[in-house]
Amino acid sequence: MITTDKTLSREKLEKAAFILKTVAHPTRLAIIDLLGSQEKMSVNELCRALDCEQSLLSHHLINMKLKGLLNCEQDGQNRFYSLKERDVLKLIDCIENCDCRM
């Protein structure tokens, strides 16, 4: 086993794996990207911006909310989502700057 001074703790690795599993879908990453530039967005606004069916988008939003990445507030019949964990935007930056040749 290789060890370095920068070895991550088991707890940090498990947290990272949980977050990565939660966002490991193009639609979920797109939701994070959009909500990173907006304070909050309604489901309808997200549907239009992502050109995605409401039922599929709602599935992703609910999953991300249940796992603690998003906040949701209801105003009448509209639900508005926002990022609860803004640090997840660092993943978007990392993806944007990644030059992996896979």
SVG drawing of the C-alpha trace seen along z (x, -y; Angstrom):
<svg xmlns="http://www.w3.org/2000/svg" viewBox="-51 -34 55 36">
<polyline fill="none" stroke="black" stroke-width="0.4" points="0.0,0.0 1.3,-3.4 1.1,-6.1 1.7,-9.8 1.3,-12.8 -1.9,-13.7 -3.7,-10.4 -7.5,-11.1 -9.3,-9.7 -11.7,-6.9 -14.5,-9.3 -13.6,-11.8 -13.4,-9.1 -16.8,-7.8 -18.3,-11.3 -16.8,-12.0 -18.1,-8.7 -21.6,-9.5 -21.6,-12.9 -20.2,-11.5 -22.8,-8.8 -25.5,-11.4 -24.5,-13.6 -23.3,-10.9 -25.7,-11.7 -25.6,-14.4 -29.0,-15.9 -28.0,-16.1 -24.7,-17.8 -26.6,-20.2 -29.0,-21.0 -26.1,-21.8 -24.6,-24.0 -27.8,-25.9 -28.5,-26.4 -25.0,-27.6 -25.8,-30.7 -29.3,-31.2 -30.5,-31.8 -33.4,-29.4 -35.4,-28.0 -38.8,-26.5 -39.3,-23.0 -40.8,-24.6 -37.8,-26.9 -35.4,-24.0 -37.5,-21.9 -37.3,-24.7 -33.6,-25.4 -32.6,-21.7 -35.2,-20.7 -36.2,-17.8 -39.5,-16.1 -41.0,-17.3 -41.4,-13.7 -37.7,-12.8 -36.5,-16.1 -38.6,-15.8 -37.1,-12.3 -33.6,-13.8 -34.6,-16.8 -36.2,-14.6 -33.2,-12.3 -30.8,-15.1 -33.0,-16.8 -33.3,-13.6 -29.5,-13.2 -29.0,-16.7 -27.7,-18.6 -30.7,-20.7 -33.3,-22.8 -36.9,-22.9 -39.5,-25.4 -43.1,-25.5 -45.0,-28.6 -48.5,-27.7 -48.3,-25.0 -44.7,-25.8 -41.6,-24.2 -38.4,-26.1 -35.0,-24.4 -31.7,-25.8 -28.3,-24.4 -28.0,-23.5 -24.4,-22.4 -22.7,-25.1 -19.3,-23.4 -20.6,-20.9 -20.0,-23.6 -16.3,-22.8 -17.1,-19.6 -18.5,-21.6 -15.3,-23.7 -13.2,-20.5 -15.2,-19.0 -14.9,-22.2 -11.1,-22.3 -10.5,-18.6 -8.4,-17.6 -8.7,-13.8 -8.2,-11.9 -10.5,-9.0"/>
</svg>
